């Protein structure tokens, strides 16, 4: 079913499992629109100063934390057969002077293979206009989270990052680093 959003002639294809914002747009579209507005307006949400943007980043990390842990716990249970360990750093100053927070999932086969763990990385680099999400081996996503609802809407993105990260780690070694592919 296609829905024409009111006032802007943007067709949005709605799937049964998509969450929709109060404007009728799919949540991931809303996230992109917030990202583009930040670029356009030289802001991050309501923040203009670096200090205010870092405060919002810390709030976004707190909002994302249960969802990031959930994604990694799902992978641990279903693919690593419970053999992994989920860890989170909280917000820390990064080497470039920015701020970052990591959620990681490591497991025995991954460590034995000498590859990095699965990583969900929220970061706001010193030279960046606003924060982003990425994995250890996966590119960047915009991070424009200001409410719990927006953090929850990032669940598919966090799942995609974690899944792509695991795929790339398998590509670096082979499928045997995933216990469910051999013992499942």
N, C-alpha and C positions, 0 to 999 in steps of 0.2 A: 504494500500500500504506500503510495506517495502522498506526502502532506506538504502543502505550500505554506510556509511560515508567513504569518501576517506582516505585511508592510515592507518586506525586503525581497520578494520574488525568488527566494532561495528554496529549491526543492530539497527535501530531506526524505530519504527512504527510511522508513521506520521498520525495524524488525521486532519480532515479539519480545526478544530478550533485551532490547535497548531500554535504558532508563531515559526518560525525557525530562527536560527542565520545564519550569512553569511557562516558558515561552513556546514550548512545543518542539524545541531543538533537541537532538540527541545530546547527552552530556558531553561526549567527546568533542562535539562541535562547539559547545559552549566554552570548553577549555581552550580550544584553538582561538576562538573569538576573543577571550580574555587575553591570551598571549599576544595576538595581533594588536589589540587595543593598547597593551603595555608598550609595544614597540612604537606605535603611532603617537602615543601621548607622553612618551619618555617617563613612564611611571611603572610601578609594580603595585597593582591594586590601587590603594589610596596613598601609597608611599612615594615620595620623591627622593629623600635623602638615603644614603647608603645605610646609615644606622637604622632607619625605619624599615628599609627593605630587609635587613638582616633580622630584625625583630619579627617581621612577617614570615621570613624563612623558618625561624625557630618554631613559630606557631604552626606552620605547615608541616614540619617534621613531626611535631607532636600529634597532629591530626592524622598523618599518614602511618604512624607507627603501628597501630593495630592491624592495618590492612597489609602492610609490608610483611609483618610477621605471619599473618594468615596465609599469604601467597607462598611464602617459603615453607611454612609448616605443611601446606597442602602438597607441595612438591616432595618434601621429606617423607610424608606418609605414603603417598601414592607411587612415587618413582624411586625413592631411595630406601623404601621399606623400613622407615623409621631409624635408619642408621646415621642420619645427619644431625648437625647441631646448628641451630639458628642463633646468631648473635647480632647485636645492634650497638653502635658506638654512641648514639646521641649526637648532638651538634658539636662539632669541633672546628677549630681554626685549621684551614688547609695550608699546605706549604706555599701556595701562591698568595696567601693573605686573605683569601676568601673564607667561606664556611662550607662545611659538608657534613653529611650524616650517612653512614653505611649500615645496611642490613645484609648479612651474609649467611649463606648456607654452605657448610663444608661437610664432607663425609670421607670415610676411609679410602675408598677407591679413587676419589678425586685427589686426595693428598698423595697417595701412592703413585698416581699417574703424573704428578708434578704439574698439574694445571691449577689455575686459580679457582676459588669457590664461586658459586653463583652470587652475584652482587646486585643489590638495588642501591643506587647511589643518588642521593639528593645533594645537589651542590649549587653553590652560588659563587662562582669564580670572581676573583678580584677585579678582572676587567670586563665582567659580564653586566648586562643591563638588568637581568633578573635570573632567578634560579631555574634549574633544569633537573630532569631525572635521566639516569642512564644505567646500564649494566656494565659489567667488567668488559664484555666483548661486544656490547650493543651500543648503538648511537644514542644521541640525546633526545629527550622529550621535553616540551615546555612544562614547567611546574608553576601553576597559578592556582594554588589552593588557599582558600580563606575561610572555609566552613567545613564542618564535618560532612555535609552532603557532597561537597566538591571532592573531599578526600575519598569518600566511598566510591564516587564516580571514577576515581583513578584505579580502582581494583582491576579492571580489564587491562589497563596499561601496565600496571605492576606485574600482572600475570604474563603479559606479552614479553616484557623485559626479561623476567625470570626464565620463561620458556625459551626465548631466543638465546639467552646466555647459556643455558644448558645445552642447547643445540650446538652452539659454537664451541663449547668445551668438548663435546663429543667429537666434533669435527677436528679439534686439535689433537685428540688421541684416538678414541674409538668408542663404540656403544657400550663396551664392557664397564665403563666407569659409572653406569646407571644400573644399580642392582636389579630393578624391576625388569630389565631386558634379559637378564640371565636367570634370575631365580623366580621371577614373577610368574 
